[in-house]
Amino acid sequence: MARAKGTVQEDDQPQIGGVSVTAVSSTFRRALLPPGFRHDNDEEDIAKISILPTEDEIRSDHPPFLPSMDMDQPHFIMEKVQRHLDTLFRLLRHDVFGELGEALGGLLVSIESDPTAFTRGTFNLNDIRAYYNPMAHISYVSFDQRRGLEAQISFQQPYNLRKATASQRRQWWEESKRMEEGILLCFVSMSGTKASMVFFTVSEKTTDPGKENSLSSDRCQATVTAKLATVTEHDLGLMTRLSCENVTGFLVEFPGVLLATFVPILENLQNMQRLSRLPFQQWILPETALYDSMRPDSLQVPPPLYARSPGFTFSLKSILKDTVDEIFIMSTDSPDSVDTIDQLEESTQLDRGQCSALVAALTREFAFIQGPPGTGKSFVGVQLMRVLLSCRKKANLGPILVVCYTNHALDQFLEHLVNDGIDQIIRIGGQSKSKVLEGKNLRVVSKSESRAKSEGYHLAKTYEAIEEQGKTIRKLLVDEDGFQMVGQAPFDHWMKHDLLNMNLGPESADLSFQATDQLLALANSGVYSVPLHQRQRLVNLWVEEIRSDATDNLFESVKEANKLQQELTKVHDEIDRRVLQTAEVIGVTTTGLARRIATLQHIKSKVVICEEAGEVMEPHIISALLPSVEHFVQIGDHEQLRPQINNYSLSLESQQGLTYQLDRSQFERLSVANAGRPALPLAQLNIQRRMRPVISTLIRESIYPRLTDHESTRDLPHVVGLRNNVYWLDHDNMEDEQQGDMHHKSHSNIWEVDMVHSLVRHILRQGIYNSTDIAVLTPYTGQLSKIRAKLRNDFEIVLSDRDQETLEKEGFGVAEHFGEGTRDNERVTTGPLPLQKKKMSELLRAATVDNFQGEEAKIVIVSLVRSNKQRKVGFLRTRNLSQYGLISKACCVEQNHWAIILPFVVHGIPILSWKPPNQTTLPDTVPREVADWLAIDGSLIVVIVVRPDVIHSACTRSLSAHNLANGC
């Protein structure tokens, strides 16, 4: 029993990179503190929780209720499905808002305790990525028929733009990722001694200096159009009051928080909790085995529901060689059947591991396929799709749904399908960068769909109603003379005349309810009978009543306008549904699926395929399980990169995060058995076609023991200009000191920057490679920023959208090329000019390790950065630093802190990194092949430079970027 509760350490507990992923339970009994008492948003039922934090929640000193992902840990919900949904919702919400809420809470307290900080602008936002915009005010509130109620928020221009021309300001804002549509904003203001806050999102980014409310139209003031993040009566009243009274505050911008990327997921989890719905719950939440001897090695997953009818078979005709007539797979066939796999291997283009994976995917309703780099998991996915499409009508499958976490991964897989002749595809979402898929986007395809007469009539009448409602809202916002009405005093002349001789006494500072009633009764008998020192209070009461009534009317009108917009959405959704129903394949991101869940639920898709499942957070996977799904296939590799999260304290990399494990995908959680629970069966591809054998040996011994090399890998050409195809460049040059609070989480090493630059130039001088054949990678955004600045003097550099966004989030994005100097609270980072948009095929690729997704290069240069006297290697110790064409493994010894990361690509990889001083031998944890390459007579041979007439060998102590750049 103790073992089942996790209080006994087991030798066979699952580990990742030497770290147990099973949290050890405390044996000291403590009372569970369930939700319900901490603040006004601390609900037991997640369906009642406001997704955005309330002000009371932000001000609360109580730690939030964060349940553990370990089902053996206590929880106030006993039913396992509701508990799991509750846990995922709370952890994902805390990942987004946890640190943000703590920072804002501290900010409110600090300015209330020291009001001078509000005017000085000396704020501490802790570690969160945010921009502080001072001298902000809501200049105007308006209504747009498409976007609804909006506010024009003006704030002080960044310091470096105040002397720039209008065209320069426009260029800066256009090239900046700041104030992008959808970004979360928080307007903070003071009323007396109390601070208040209201959340907005950017609804329109206007940079045209010719427009009045623009980011670039004024030298001293920038204006952005925003809308309330949540349209509540309180927030709407606060917004109108701030506008009418022209209250000055400051605007906090959170560039990494886009509500559209996570709110749909959280809302979908809330809906699933209301219905207590979780398809495949027996596999997602397997029961604990009572005894180890009774526990099978893995769960026995049955065929999909649609394939359980007697005699059902999958036809493989669509993937057979031309010389083969027909082969069928029974839904009861086993992926371990030697005869079945032999027949498939002989009759198709699939290798043996791919054949087994295909059978597993077809015959299991909840299937996992693991694809190490170069083993062709996308190819298997395409073949699986062909087989499923061949039985789509027979099994009434409906459109097959393909989901991915990123737009990039989704576009890649859909392009594979198109290139293989699968053409009836519809891509949902406007963030696709693929030219191939432009004509297959739902927006484009739906335009050609005919509307029913009733739909056209309904749309026309609804648009008319919205227009009329808009007129009503505008009248509430502005009176007939064009002046704002809400909050204006109607007795201005009366007050002005009497206030000239008014002497307010101290007794007027506070009124009881009885005194207020007496004052109103006196006013009813005649306003001139009210004493002079009471009239200001009377006006304040009237003004508040006017504002309250106007706010109530405005709120109801806005609600009605929103209902009309929902009516429009329903009609357009029905048109989209008809279009989607005709598709064979529908591609959508996990966020896009949650956003369009109402439409997709009516498609009745029975099959969902998730690509790159190892990088998808479990809340996103759960949200993708439509009620109609009968067959769910996940394709990925949990030995590569984990899902990216924001809050380190929820990560497996932190001691505290072992309890929560939010960055552990469902793919990893279920394929690696937890203590007392069986693992799901995993089909692993095992023949790689990308790496030369000398490189694949590295991961074969440490990660993929079944991995074998295809014959084609033996013929890969050697890297010209270097004697070894893989080598380690050891040096003792320290990393740069941390630069300011904005960059505190990132690191850089200028020596490695110079060496990377020189090494790239040296390789290109050989006359064999183009800059497009080379990729430069690093784990740190700080280093990526410096590498980009250094290399762009000689080469055109391309960054992926994800890398560009990451740089922007961490303060490395926008160039300060106008004016001189910045102020700290504006957080504008000095840097080179922003990148020009060019084709990736024309450019040298620079990327972080995390974002080098689905890409390859002939030569990859990796800069690992870390070199310090404390011997800290940070997150390089995790073994999940790997992705597609790049696999990284950290071999770390706690005492010595070796950080040997050996990525691999097609041709070769120079590595720049550091080892402890005076260390001349390799740890035992380094594979023998690595030792053979690196250790010669107790020293490390690190680089071999080849010239046309002579070959030189050099070690790190004699090699420098200068002599390498000059031909050694």
N, C-alpha and C positions, 0 to 999 in steps of 0.2 A: 504494500500500500504506500509506503514511504517512497518507493521508487516511482510509482505512478504519479505521485504528487510532485516529483522532481526534487525531493529533499535528500536523495541519495545520489551521489555522483556515479555515473555509469561509465565504464571504459569505452563502450561503443556508442556514446552519445554523438549525434551528428556534429561535425565541426566544419568550419569554413576558414581556411587559412590558419588553422591551428586554434581557432577560437570557437568554443562551444556555442551553438545557436539555441541551446536549451537553457533557459534561465533557471538558476537554482532558486528554489522557493525558500523563504524564511521559515524557520521552525518556531519563531516567536509569534504567538497568536496576537493579532491586532484587530480591532473592530473595523469592519469595512465602512467607509463613509460614502454612502451612495449619493447621487445627485439630489438636489431639492432645496438646499439651504444657503448656497454660496452667494447667489445673486439672482436677478430677475430672469436670467436666461439659463438657469441651471435646472433643466427639466429631466425627469427620469425617462420620458418618452422622447426619443430623438426627433420624432415627427413634429413635435411642438417647439423645437429649438430654432431660433432665428439663426440663419447661416452666418450673417455678419454679426460680429460681437456688439452687444449693446454697451452704452456708456457705463451702466451699473456693473456689467461684467468686466469691462476694462479697468474700472476703479477697484474691483474686488481684490483683497489681499489673499483670499483663499486659493490654494493650488487647485487646478481643475481636476475633475474626475477623469482619469485616463486608464481605461482597463487594459489588461495584458492580452496579447495574442495567444498566450499559453492557456489552453482550455482547462488546465488543472488548477489555475489560479482562481481565487474567489471573484465572484461577480454577483451583482444583485439580481440579474436575470438568469434563471435556471434553464429555460428552453434554449437549445443550442443555436438554432437558426437566428432567433431574435438577438441572442447574445452576440453572435458573430457580426451581424449587421450593425448593431449598436457600437461594437468595438471599432469596426472599420470607419464608421461615420465619425466618431469622436477623434480618432487618431488622425484621419485625413484633415479634418477641420482644424485640429491643433497644429498640424504641420504648416498650414497656411497662416493661421491667425495667432498662434501661440506667442511667438516672439514679438510680432507686431503689436499685439494687445499689451504685452508687458511694457514695451517701449512707450506706447501712447499713454498708458496708465501712469508711468513714471513722469512723463512729460506734463500731464495735467496737474499732478501733485506739485511738481517743481515750480510751475508758473503761478500756481495759487499760493504757494508758500513764499515766493519771491516774485512779485509782479514786475519788478524791474527787468527780470530775465525776458519777459515778453517783448519789451521794447528793445532790449539789447540783442535779442536773437541768439542768446547763448544756450542752446539746447543740446541735450545728450540723448540721442536716439538709439543708444546701445550699439548692437552689432548689425542692425537691420539695414538693408539697402534702401535708402530714402533720400529725397531731395527736399530741402527746406526753402520755401518761397515766401519771403517776407512781404509786408505791406499789401496783403491781399484783401480784396473786398468783392462782394457779389454786386456787380455793377448793374445787372439787368436780369429779369426773369421773363421768359417768353414761352410760347407754345409752338411746337412744330408738329404738323399733322402726322408725320411719319415717326418721329422720335419721341414725341410727347413733350412734357414739361421740361424745360432746360434753364440753366443759369449760365450767364456769362461771368466768369470769375477772372478778375484782373489781379495781377501781382507784379512785383518789381522784376524788371528784366535782369537776367544774369549779368554780373558785373562786367564781364568781358564784352558784352554786346552794347553797352550804353554809349560807346563812342563809334560804333560801327554804323555803316550805311544801311538803309532799308533793305537793299539787295543782299548785303552780307548777313544781316539778321535773318532774312528769309532762308538763305542757304544753310545757315547754322541750324535753324530749327528743322528744316527738311531733312538734313543729314543726321540729326539727332534722333535717338529712340525715345527721347523724353516727350511726355504728353501725347503718347500714341493712343489711339482709340481703344477704349476698354480698360485703361490703367486706373487703378484705385487711387483716389484722392481723399484727403481728410482736411476739412476746414476747421481750424481751431480758433476760438475767439474768447474774449473775456467780457463778462457782464458783472460789473462791480468787482467782487472778490472771487467769483466762481467762473471757472473755465467751462466751455461747452464745445462739443464737437459734432460734426455731421459728415457722413461719408458720401462721396460722389464718385462717378466714373466718367472718364472723358468720352463724350459722345461725338465730338467733331474737332479735328485738329486743323485749323486754318492758318496758313502761313503767308497768304497773299497780302502784302503791305497795302494794297489798294482797298482792302476791306476794313471796315471800322473795328470790328471785334476780332482782331487777328493777333497772332503771337509776334508778328514783326512790324505791325503798323506804327507803333510808337517807340520812341527811343528809350524811354524810361519804364514803360509799362507794357507787359504782355497780357493777352486775354485768351482764355481757352473756354470752349463750350462744354459744359458738363451736365449730367443729370443725376438725380438722387439715386444712390445705390439701392435703397429700399424706399418705396413711396409709402411712408407711414404719415399719419396726421401730425405726429410730433415733429418729424424731420421736415415736413412741408411747411409747418408753421414757423420752425426755426429758420428755414431758408428765407421765407418771405420777410420775417422780422429783420434778419441780417441785411437783406437787400434794402428795405425801406429806411432803416436807420443808418445805412451806409457804414456798418460796423467794420472796423479794420481788424484783421486777424492775420494768420499765416496759413499757408497751404502746404501740406505735406504730401509729397508724391511718392508712391511705392511702385517703382518701375517693374518689379518682379511679380506683382500681384494683378492678374487679369481675371476678373470674376468669371468670364466666359469659359475659362479653362478648367474650373473645378466646381462651380456652383451647380451645373447640370448633374455631375456625378453625385454630389451630396443630396440634391433633391431626389434623384432616382433611388438612392439608398433609403431616404425617408419614405418614399412610396412603397418600396419593397418591405420595409418594416411594418407599415400600416397593414399590408396584406399578408405579412409573415411568409413571403414568397422567396424561395431560393431553389432553383432547379439544380439537380445533381447534388443535393445536400449530402447524400450518403457517401459521395466521393470527396466533396469539399471539406466535410467534417466527419472523417471516419471515426468509428467507435474505438475506444481504447480496448486493447486486448487484455483479458484478465490474466493470462499466463503467457510467458514468453514461449513455452513449448507449444501453445495452441495458436500462436500467431503465425500466419503464413508470411512468406517473404514479401509478397505484394498482394494487393487486392485483385480479385478476379472481376474485371469489368465486362458486363454483357454487351451485346451488339446494340446499335441504336434501336429505338422503339419501332421506327418505320421498317427496319430490316428483320424484325422478329417473326414475320409471317412465314408459314411453312414454305420451303422451297425458294425463298428470296435469294437472289444472287446479284453480285456486282459484275457487270461486263467490263472486261479490260481491253476491248477491241480498239478503243481510241488511243491506247498507248503501246500497242503491239507492233513488232516489226512487220514489214510488208509481207514476209514469207509465212507469217503465222495467221491462221484463220480466226480463231476465237478461243478465249480462255475466260472462265468464270471463277469468281471467288465467292464461296459460300459465306454467309454471315457468321457461321459457326467455325470457320477455318481458324487455325492458330498461326500467329506470326512466327512461332517456333517450329512449324512443320517443315522438315527438311525437304520433303518432296515438293511441297507448294513453292518454297523459295527457289529450289533448283529450277522448276519450270518457269517461274517468273524471270529469273536471271537470264535464262537462255532465250526467252521470247521478247524481252523488252530492253530498253537502253539503261535500265536501272542496275546498279551494282547490288551485291548481296544485302548489305545493310539497308539500302534504300528499299529493296523489295520487302524486307521484314517490316520496315517502318510503314510502308504503304498498306500492308495487310493489317497491321495494328491499328492504323488510323481508320480503316474501313470497318473493322469488326469490333471496335470499342466505342461506346457512346460518349466516353470521356477519355480522350486520348492525348498522350504527350509524345512529341518527337523531339529528341535532342540532336542538334546539329553542330558539332564542333566546326571551327573555321575551315572552309574549303571542302566540306563534305557534301555540299549540294542540297541544303535543306530547302532553299527556294525552288530548286528543280523538282524536288519531291512534292512540294506544295502545289506546283503547277500540274504535275501528273495526277495528284490526288484530285485536283479540281476537275480535270478532264474526265476521270472515272465517275465522279459524283454527278457531273452534268449529263453524262450518258444515261443515268437512271433517274434524272430529275422528274421527268413526267410520270414514270412508272411509280415512283415512291411519293409523288406529289410534294416534292421538297420545297417548292417555291424558290425565290431567288436565294442564292447562297451568299451569306454575309461574310465579308472579309473585314476584320477590324485590326487596327494597329494603334499604338500609343502616339506615334509621331506621324506627321504628314509625309515626311521623307520616306519612312519605311513603307507606308501605304502606297505612295506613288511608285516606288520600286517594284513592289510585288504586282501591282496592277499592270505595270508596263511589261513585266514578264509574261503575264497572261495575254496581253495584246500581241506581243511578239510571237506567242505560241499559237495564235489564231483564234483565241477566245475574245470575241469582239462585242458581245452583248453585255457591256459593262456600264454601270452608272456610278460615278464618283460623287459622294456627298461632301460638301464643304468648299469654302472659297479660298483655302490656303494652299491649294495644290500649285506646285511650280512646274509641273510636267506639261510640255507642249503636246505630248502624245495624248494626254487625257483631257485636253481643253474642250474638245467637242463632245465629251462624255460626261461633263459636269451636269449635275441635276438642274442647276439654274438654266443652263443652255437648252437641255433637252425639254424641260417643262414649258419653255416658251412656245414650242411647236404643238403642245397638247391642246386640243380643242376643249372649250368650256361648254358645259350644258347651259341651256337657256336660263334655267333657274339659278345657276351659279353666277352668270353674268348679271342677272337682275339683282341678286343678293349683294354682289360686290358693289354695283352702282349705288344701291340704296344705302349701303353701309358707308361708302365714301362720302355720300351726302350728309349722313348723320354725323360723321366725324368732323366734317367741315363746319356744321352748325354748332357742334359741341366746342370746337376750337374758338368760334366767335364768342361763345359764352365765357370761356376761360379767359380770353383776352380782355373782355369787359371787366372781369373780376380783378385782373392784374392792373389795368390801366383805365382811368376815367376818360370821359369824352374830350377833355382838353389835353390829353396826352400825359398827364401827371399820374404817378403811382398813387393809388388810393389807400391801399391797406396800410394802416398804422398812421394815417394823417389826421391831425386834430381839426374838427370842423368849426371850431370857435377861435380861429387864429386872431381875428381883430379884437374880439372880446378879451382874450387872454393878454394880448399885447397892450391894450389900454389899461387894464387893471394891474398888470404886473409892474407897471412903471413905479407904483408906490407901494408895492407889496413887500411886507416884511415878515418872512416866514419864521415862525417861532420854533423852538425845539420840540414843542408838543406835537408838531405836525409830522415828526419823523416816523411815528408809529401809530397806527389806528387799529383798534379792535374791530371785530365784525359788528358789534353794536354801534360803534361810532360810525362805521361805514354806512350802515343802514340808516342811521340818523341823518347822515350827510345826503344820501340819496332822497330821503323823505323831504328834507329841506329844499333840495333842488327841484323836486316835483311841485312845490308850492311857488317856485319862482327862482330862476337861476341867479338873479341879482340879489336875492336874499342870502346867498351863500357868502360867508365871510371871506375876505380876500386871501387869508392865509390857508384856506381850505380849497380854493378853486383849482389850484394846480393838481391837487389830489383827485378832485372830481374829474378833471380832464383826463388824467391818467386812467381812471376807471372807465370812462367812456371810450377812450382810445383802445383799451384792452378788450372791451366788449366788441367794438367794431372789428378789431383784428381777429378775435376769436370767431365771430360770425363769418367774416370773409374767408378765414381759413377753412372753416367747416364747409362752406359753399364750394370753395376751390377744391377741397379734397374730394367731395362727392362728384364734382364735375370731372376731375381727373380720373376718378375710378370709373365713371361712365365711359370716358374716352378710351380707357384701357380695355374695358369690356368690348367696345366696338372693334378695337384693334385685334382682340382675340377672335372675334367673329371673322375678320379678314383672314387671320392666320388659319382658321379651320378650313375655309374654302380653299386657300392655296395648298394646305396640307393634303386635302382630298385630291387635288389635281396632281400633286407630287406622288401620292399613293398610287394612283392609276399608272403613272409613268414607271415607278419603281417596280410595280407588279409585273411589268413586261420584261424586266431585266433578267438575265441569267445570273449575274454577279453584281452585288452592291458593295462598294468599298467605302468605308467610313472610319474615322478615328474614334477612339473610345469616348472622347468628350462629345464629338459630333453625334454619336449614337445616343448618348444620354440626352442631348439637346433635342433630338428628333424622335424621342422614344414614343411619343403619341402616334406618330405616323408609322414608324417601323413596326409597332406592335400589331398593326393591321395588315402587314405584309405576309405574316404567317411563315416566316423563314424557319425551317427545321434544322438547318446546318449553319454553324458559325465556326469560322476558322480565324484564329488569332496568330498573326505573324509577330516575331520578336517578343514572344510571351515572357521571356526571362527578364525583360526590361520594363514590364508593365506592373504598376502597383496593383495589389489585390483589389482595392476598392473599384478600380477601373474595370478589372476582369469581371467582378461580380455584377457590376452595372451593365455589362454587355450581354448578360444572360436574359434574352427575351423570353417571355412566357411560353412562346411556341417552340423553343429550341428543344430538339431531341438528340442532337449530335454536336459535340463541341470538341474541336481539335486545336491544341496549342502547339505551335512550332517555335522553338527557341533554344536557348542554351543557358542554363543557370550558372554555368562555370564562367560565363563572361560577365559583362557589366550588370550590376543590379539596377533597379529603378532609382531614379534621381529624386531625392526629397529635399526639403528646405531646412528642416529642423534636425540638427545633428543629434540632439538628445533622443530622437526616435529611431536612430540608425543603429544597425548592428555593429558599427564601428565604435560606438560609445558603450561604456559599461552600463549606463542607465538604459540605453536603447535595446539591450538584449531582452528586456521585458516586453518591448513593443514591436520591434522588428518590422517597422513599416516599409523599409526598403528591401524587404524579402518578398519576392514575387510569389504568387500562388504556385507557379511552375516549380520554383525551388522548394517551397514549403512541403508540397505534396510528393515530390520526387525523391526527397531526402527524408527518410522515415524519422519522425520524432520519437522520443522515448515512449514506449508502450503503444505506439500506433504504427500500423503498416504503411508502407509506401505504395504509391500508385505505380503500376507498371510503366516503364520508360523504354521507348524504342530509340536506340542510339545509332546514328549514322557513323560509320567507322572507316571509310576510305576517303582520304583527303587528296585533292588535286591541285593544291595551291602552293604548298611549301616544299622546298627541297628537303630531302630526308634528314640532313644533318641538323636542320632547324626543328622539324616536327618531333625529333627525338626528345627535345626539351620538355614538351608538354605530354608526350606519351608516357614518360616515366612518372610524372607528377600529377597529371590531371586526367588524361584519357588513355588508360592502359590498353584499350582495345583498338586504338587508332592505328591504321596501316596506311602506307604510301602507295598511291597509284604510280604505275610505271612512268607516266609522263613527267613526274616530278624529278626524275633523275637526269633529264635533259635540259634543265633550266640553265641559262648561260651565267657565267661568273660575272661579278661586278667588275667593270673596267675601272682601273685607277686605284684599286684596293686589292691587297693580296688575299685577305680573308673576306668571306661574304657576311660574316657576323663577327663583330668584335666589340670589346668593352674599352672605353676610353676612361681611364682612371685619373683623377686629378685631386688636388687638395686646395682648390680655390673656393673660398667661403661664399655662400649665398649672400645676396644683398640684404641690408637691414630693412626692417618693415617700414613702409612709408604711409604714415597717417592712418586715421581710423577707417577710411573708406577702403583701404587695400589690406586691412590687417589679416584677412584670411588667405591671402594669396602670397606667393613667393616668387622670387626671380633670382637669376644668377647671371650677371653681365659677362663673366668669362665664358660661360657656355653659349651665350648669345653670339659673342664674337667668333667662337669656334664653329658654331652652326653656320654662320655666314661664310666663313672661310672654307668650310668643308663643302658646302653647296657649290661655291665658285670652283673649287678644285675638281669636283666631279664633273661639272659642266665643261671644264677645259679639256676633258678627254675627247670631246667631239663625238661621243656616242649617244649621250642622253640629252633630252630636252628638259626644260624646267617642269614640264607637265609630268615627267616620269618620277619626280621627287616629291615626297611629302615630309613636312617637318612637324613633329608632334611633341607635346609637352603636357604634363598633368595639370599645370597651373595657368590660370588666366593672366596672372601678372607677367609670367615669362612669355606667354603668347603675345601679349601686347608689345613687349620689347623686341621679340623676334620679328614681329610684323613690321615694326618701325625700322629695324635694321635692314631687313631683306628688301623692303619696298624701294630702296634706293637703286637697286639693280634689277629687280624682278617685279612683275605684276603679281600681286598676292590675292588669293581668294580665301574668304572665310565662309563657312556655312552659315545659314541663318541662325542655327542654334548657338554657334560660337559667337556670332556678332551680338546676339541677345545676351549671352552670358557676360561678354565684355561690358556691355552697356549696364547690366545689372550691378556689376562690381566696380563701376566707376572708371572703366578704361575706354569708354566708347567715343565720346564727342571730342573733336579737336577744338582746342582753344586757339584759334588762329586770328582772332580779332582782339585788339586791345592788349593790355599787359596786366598780368596778375589776376588773381581771383580772391574772393573772400571765402573763408573756410566753410561758412554755413551754406554756401551755394553749391559746393561740391562739384565744381566743373573741373574735369581732369585735363591736364596738359597732355597733348599727344600729337601725332601726325595727322595729316588730312584724312578724312574718312575715305573708305574704299570706293572705287568706281565700279559700277555694274558692268561686268564682262562675263563672257562665257567661261565656265570652269575649265574647258579644254584648253584655254589660252593661258592659264595661270598656274603659278606654283601654289600648291596646297599647303596651308598652315592650319593646324587644328589642335584642340585639346584631345587627349586620349579618349575621353568620354564620348566625344561627338564625331569621331572618325568612324562613322557608321556605314556599313555596306560599301565601303570603298577600298580600293587597292592602289598600290604604287609599286614601281619597280624597285625604288630605293626609299627607305624611310629612315630619317634621322630623328632620334628621340632624345630630348633634353630633360633629364630627371630633376635638375635644379638643386635638390637638397644637399647641403654641405655646411655643417655648422659644428661648433665646438660641443654642443650638447648632444650630438649624435642622434638627432631626431629626424626620422624619415616621414613622419606624419602618416597620411592615408596610403602612402606607397606600400605599406605593409600588407594591405589587403590583396588577396590573390585574384579578386574579381576585376582587376584592371585589364580587361580584354574585350576585344570587339572585332568581329569579322576578320579582316585582313591583318589586324593587329591583336596579338595575344600578349599579355604581360603577366609575369609571375614574380612576385616578391619573395625572395628567399631571405628570411630575416632570422637572426640569432639575437636574443634579447640583450646579451651582454655586448655584442660587437656591432649590432645594428647594420649589418650588411643590407644593402638595398639593390640587389641585382635584378634588374628588370630586363628580360630578354624578349622583346617583341619579334614577330617575324612577318615577312611579306613575301613577294615573289622572288626577288633577286637577293637582297641583302639589307642589313641594318647596322649602321654605326650607332653606338650608344654612348652618351655622355653622362657620367655620374661620378660618384664619390665613394671612397671606402675609408674606414677609420685609419688615422695615421699609425705608422709603424706596423701595419697589418700586411704581412707578406704571404700568408697562406690562406687558402679558401676554407670556409666552414664545411663541415661534413654534409650540411643540407644542400650544398650546391651539387647538381648532378655531375656524374663523372665526365660526361661530354663537355660540359662547361669548363670543368677543371682542365681538361685536355687542351682546350682552346686558349685558356687564360694563363695558366700557371706554367712558366718555363724557368727552371732554376730559381724558384722562389720569387720571381718578379712577374709583373703583369705586362705582357706585350699588348699594346693598345691600338696602334694604328700602323698600317703599312701603306706608304705612298708610292705609286707607280708613275714613272715618267717614261716617255717613249724610248729613252736610251739607257735608263738606269732604274734599279729598284732600290728603295731605301726602307729600312726598318727603323721605327722610332718608338720609344716608350714615352709615357706622359711627362716624365721629368725633363725630356729634351724637346718636347713638342709644344708649340704655341700657335695661336691663331695667326700671328704675324708671319712666322716662317712657312706655315701651311699656305696662307694666302699668297705668298711669294714663291710658291713652288717647292718649298722645303729645300 
